[in-house]
């Protein structure tokens, strides 16, 4: 809430429009989730910026969902994290996901993996 009556800055931010995630430009109330460019918003929230791509078939080994117990009020989900070299996104199944990943939780490995890697 802006109490001093000054105009709010216009920046790119993630939101939901007509039931779909999107990065839009407009007045923001939170600097935590606002960006100077659409590219920055899309990089931080890739599901908000769907792209049209050519479908290719890639054979990847099947991933078995490991056992998991809900913990700390959080359910078990696939969520993205960086690999040990901090270069590639991998998907982990657990209830130990950071709160920052709350909008990037997936029910299956392939959906998580393909949201961040070429599939």
C-alpha positions, 0 to 999 in steps of 0.5 A: 500500500502506498501511503504517501500518494506518490505514483508507484513505479512501473516495472515488470512483475509476475501475476495471474491473468485470466487464470494464466501466469504472466509477466506484465508491465505496470505499477508495482507494490512490491520491489521483491518481485519487480523487474526492469525488463520482461526478460528478467521477469521471465528468467525468474518466473519462466512459467509466466512466459510460455514460448512456442517451440518445435517439439522434439523427441528426446529419450531420457531415462525414467525417473522414479519418484522417491519416498517423501513425507510432508514436513513443516506444513509443506507437501512433497513436490518436484522443485528446481535447484542448481546442480553441484557445479551451480550450472544446470537446473536439476529437479528434486522431490521433497518437502524441503523446498525453499519458500522461494520455490513455492510458485515452481512446484511440480507434480512430476519430474518431467514437467519440472525438468522441461520447465528449465531445460530443453526437452 
